[in-house]
Amino acid sequence: MTKPTFWPAPAKLNLFLYITGRRDNGYHELQTLFQFLDHGDTLAITPNASGKISLSPAIEGVSENDNLIVKAAKALQQHTGCQQGAHIDVEKRLPMGGGLGGGSSDAATTLVALNHLWQTQVSQQTLAQLGLTLGADVPIFIYGQAAVAEGIGEVFTPVAPREKYYLVVKPDVSISTAAIFTHPELQRNTPKRTVSALMAQNYENDCEKIARKQFPEVDKAVSWLLEYAPSRMTGTGACVFAEFDTAQDAQATLDTMPNWLTGFVARGLNRSPLLDALQQQTVGQ
């Protein structure tokens, strides 16, 4: 009986997010800074010879064929002609619609892990291209390095922002990316800047104003956190984060969190734990 191997699917934060234009096809041009967290989902993956991809537990409201984990595994099968299958158990810690990249991270981990376990030997660049067909944020999780993303999110410049501690909170609301990006009042003309200029300025999120206007719960969460530390929204929301220099300060604020929020403390990481897991698996063979 093959034993499962365990693979992290970390959260990400957008430490800043600027929308610099809109293409004719509706995609938005942006500049954003991705950093990973030492907190996320865990995938337990057991390869088998069935050729089938099975998943447990089922994720409420998402059919198995629409699940990004299953779609990622099937995309790798189709690309490589691999006849193997796998059973994947998901320990879900990241909320859906939170702006933490949970679904994209799960898909990336599936591609990286199965490429290793099935020995399909697809390059990291090709895995990222496969990932891009599943979602715009999947490639950053495959590359696994903190980076400024530009274009429609597919052009990366590796950077090394400070690895701070974050209190991440989620109000009781789920926000679809489309709801923010299609909003008529969304600012879409922030001037493009060089990476060094972006890194040197105060970080902001162009989507936050719309989210706070549309979702009072987000506005309330940002207002509460700002009493304690520099705070802003990640991605298109709904999660909001505050940055601290120590885990103790972040935890002390979490301990005072009102009951209308859920939250956790995590460390920012410039190298994804997925890369470390892959390295350990490769060495352990």
TAWO-V394085 format. One record per residue. RES is the residue in one small letter. PSI is psi in degrees with one decimal (999 if undefined). Layout:
RES	PSI
RES	PSI
//
This chain:
m	123.9
t	132.6
k	149.5
p	152.5
t	151.8
f	132.4
w	129.1
p	145.1
a	86.1
p	156.6
a	162.7
k	155.5
l	145.3
n	103.2
l	-29.6
f	160.5
l	114.5
y	136.2
i	117.3
t	-2.0
g	178.7
r	130.7
r	165.0
d	-28.2
n	4.3
g	-15.4
y	146.6
h	138.0
e	136.7
l	167.1
q	120.6
t	150.9
l	117.4
f	132.6
q	145.8
f	165.4
l	153.3
d	45.6
h	136.7
g	-165.8
d	163.7
t	132.5
l	124.1
a	114.9
i	125.1
t	105.4
p	152.1
n	177.3
a	10.9
s	-22.8
g	-7.3
k	153.0
i	120.1
s	154.0
l	140.0
s	151.2
p	166.5
a	143.6
i	124.6
e	128.8
g	-0.4
v	118.6
s	153.3
e	-39.1
n	-21.1
d	-7.3
n	132.9
l	-26.5
i	-48.4
v	-42.6
k	-38.1
a	-45.3
a	-42.4
k	-34.5
a	-39.3
l	-40.8
q	-48.2
q	-39.7
h	-36.1
t	-14.4
g	16.8
c	134.1
q	-4.1
q	163.9
g	-172.5
a	150.3
h	133.4
i	120.9
d	130.1
v	124.7
e	105.4
k	118.0
r	-22.8
l	130.8
p	148.5
m	146.1
g	27.4
g	-13.0
g	14.7
l	-2.0
g	22.6
g	-50.6
g	-41.8
s	-40.6
s	-41.3
d	-42.7
a	-44.1
a	-44.4
t	-39.4
t	-46.6
l	-48.0
v	-45.0
a	-47.1
l	-32.6
n	-36.9
h	-49.6
l	-36.1
w	-8.6
q	43.6
t	-13.0
q	38.4
v	138.9
s	157.9
q	-39.9
q	-41.9
t	-37.7
l	-41.2
a	-38.2
q	-40.6
l	-43.2
g	-37.1
l	-27.6
t	-17.5
l	-29.5
g	148.2
a	-27.3
d	-6.3
v	-43.1
p	-37.6
i	-35.0
f	-30.7
i	-42.7
y	-36.5
g	20.4
q	137.4
a	138.2
a	154.6
v	125.4
a	138.2
e	-174.0
g	-132.2
i	17.9
g	10.0
e	-5.1
v	117.4
f	139.6
t	111.3
p	137.7
v	171.6
a	75.1
p	164.4
r	141.0
e	84.6
k	175.8
y	141.9
y	138.8
l	117.8
v	124.8
v	150.8
k	118.2
p	165.7
d	65.5
v	146.1
s	130.6
i	127.1
s	141.2
t	-40.6
a	-35.4
a	-33.0
i	-49.0
f	-20.1
t	-1.3
h	130.3
p	-25.4
e	1.0
l	131.9
q	123.4
r	16.8
n	30.4
t	132.4
p	139.4
k	142.3
r	162.9
t	159.8
v	-41.7
s	-37.5
a	-42.6
l	-44.0
m	-24.7
a	-12.5
q	166.8
n	137.9
y	137.0
e	172.0
n	114.3
d	-21.0
c	-16.0
e	-40.6
k	-45.8
i	-44.0
a	-41.7
r	-33.6
k	-40.7
q	-29.8
f	97.7
p	-28.8
e	-37.2
v	-43.3
d	-43.3
k	-39.9
a	-45.0
v	-44.1
s	-41.0
w	-47.6
l	-35.2
l	-17.3
e	-19.0
y	-33.2
a	165.1
p	129.0
s	148.9
r	175.4
m	152.1
t	138.0
g	-134.9
t	15.4
g	178.9
a	-3.0
c	146.0
v	144.8
f	150.5
a	145.3
e	139.3
f	157.1
d	-21.9
t	153.1
a	-34.2
q	-42.8
d	-39.8
a	-43.4
q	-39.1
a	-37.5
t	-40.1
l	-37.8
d	-19.6
t	5.4
m	133.1
p	158.4
n	-4.5
w	2.1
l	152.9
t	153.4
g	173.7
f	160.5
v	137.0
a	158.8
r	138.8
g	139.2
l	132.3
n	-11.9
r	127.4
s	138.7
p	-17.7
l	-38.7
l	-37.7
d	-40.7
a	-41.8
l	-42.0
q	-43.2
q	-41.9
q	-40.6
t	-42.5
v	-35.1
g	-4.9
q	999
//
